[in-house]
Amino acid sequence: MLENEPFHYEIDSTDRKILSLLIEDANLPFTEIAKRVFVSDGTVHGRVRKLRQMGIIRGATLDVDYSRLGWDITAFLGIYLDKSALYETVAKDLQNIPEITNMHYTTGVYSIFAKIVCRDTRHLREVLHDKIQKVAGIQRTETFISLEESVNRAVALE
């Protein structure tokens, strides 16, 4: 199979059960998943490999509580662009700002909606003023500081 050739594989209920367990706990050993899904370890390995090849599983991440590390500000930014045609250029520049943890190209009032994490309000001001607002193509931003995250979960597949 060529690298750019799409991988064709139909997902079934076993794949969905494996995905659900991994979404719940990405550290769950394949042996435990196999027991819960009533398949062999090899089946789990093979299914996960195929799900990765399909791009359904794109990696694994840590869920870090930044506040326990002294990063107490989570904010959301509505970013207005001079022209929506500048999105790709602006997005590429914004990806170089380490405090930006998520970024979406959106419909509605903003062209881009981003999540940033900062140590404190001074750090937030520096990131906004010295980094984000200096990106060519950004007209202005609107900042929303999160007071508390109530829900952070993946979509249940079943």
N, C-alpha and C positions, 0 to 999 in steps of 0.2 A: 504494500500500500504506500502511495506517495505521501509526503508530509502534508501537503495542502489538500489532499483528497479527503472529503468528508467521511467520517466513520459512521457506518449505518448499523445501528443496534437498537432493537425495540426494548424499552424498559418495561418491566413487568412488576407484579406485586412484590416479588422477592427483592428487586432493586429498590423499590420504594420503602420497604421495611428496613433495608440496610441503610439507606439514606436517612430515614427518620431517626434511627439509632445514632448515626454519626452526627446528625444535626444536634441532637440532644447532648451528646458527649463525644467530641472528636477524638478524645484519648481512649475511648473504649477499645480494648484489644479485639482483634479479629476473631480470636477464639471465643470470646464472650458473645460477639455478634452472631457467630455461627450457631451457638447454643440457643440463642433467643429466636433466631429465624428458622431453626431446624434444618440447617444445611452444613456442609463441611467447611473447614477453614479455607481450603483451596477454592471453594466456590465463592466465598466472601472476597478473597484476594483477587480472583479473576473478575468478579463483578465490579469491584472498586477500580481495578485497572481499566476496564472498559468505560466506566463512568468518567474516569479522568480523561481518557482518549476522546470521549465525546464532548469534553468541556463542561460537563455537568458539575463535577467536582473540580474546582479550580485551585485547590490548595487547602491549607489549614492555617488558622490564625489563633492568636491568644486573645482572650477577653481580659484586657488589663484595666484595673481600677486606678486610673491616673491620679485621682484625688489622694490615694494612699502613698503616692510618690511625690506629693506636693504640687501637683498640677490641678488646681482647684477650679479653673474656669473652663466650662464647655460653652461654646457659642455657635450659633448658626448665622450664616451670612447670606443675605440676598444680594447678589451681584448684578448690577446693571452694566451692560456693555454698550459701547458707542454704536456698534452695529452687530447684529447676531452673526454675521459672516466672520467675525473675529473669534468665534468660540474656540476653534481648534488651537489657534495661536495662544489665546489667553489660558486655556486649559493646560496646555503644555507648560507655560510659565508658572501657573499655580501649583502644578505637580511638584515643582522644586521647592515649595515651602513646606518644611517638615511638620509644622503645626496643623496643617490641613489633613484631616483624617478621612473625610468622605467628600465627594463632589459629584453633583448631578447637573446635567444640562436639562433645563426645565421649560415648560410652557408657563404662561401666565405673566405676572409682573416682572419677575427676575429672569435673566438668561441662565444664570448659574446659582445653585443653592449649595452651600458648602458647610461642613462642620469643622470647627477648629478646637483644639485643646491648648490651653495656656496655663502657666504657673499662677498668674494673678492678673489683676486689672492692668497693671503697668505693662506686663508682658503682652497682654491683649492689645493694648494701645500701640506698642512697638510693632507687633505683627501687622496690625491694620495699617498704620501710618508708613512704616518703613519697608514693608514687603508687599502686601496685597494692593494697596492703593497706588503703588508705583508701577504696577504692571500696565504696560501699554494696552489700551483698548478698554480698560475699565473706566466707566463713567463715574460711578459712585457705588457705595455699599450701604446696606442696612444690617445692623447687628442685633441679634436676639440672644441674650444670655439665658442659658438653661439653669433653672433653679433646682431641678431634680429630674432624673430619668426614671420614669415609672415602668416602662416596658422596653425591653431589648431582647427580641427573640426572632427566630427564624419561622418561616411559614410551615405549619404542620402539613405534611404531604398526604395524609390519609383522611 
